[in-house]
Amino acid sequence: MATRKNVSKTGDYRQINKIQAEDFGIDISMLIDNIKRSPTERIRRHQIALNIVEKLRKAKHI
């Protein structure tokens, strides 16, 4: 794992951005996993999540 000290020596800005994101509280592992999926799969998963949210909203009003 990159630390601030050895990243600054190597100049790997992707690692610097990763460290900054983690310091801010962002778990980029989920973003990386999502990027690996095809656009079709990302849309399919989004639609599933949207359907669940819509069902929860309807159930709240019952």
Secondary structure, 3 states (H helix, E strand, C coil): CCCHHHHHHHCCHHHHHHHHHHHHCCCHHHHHHHHHCCHHHHHHHHHHHHHHHHHHHHHHCC
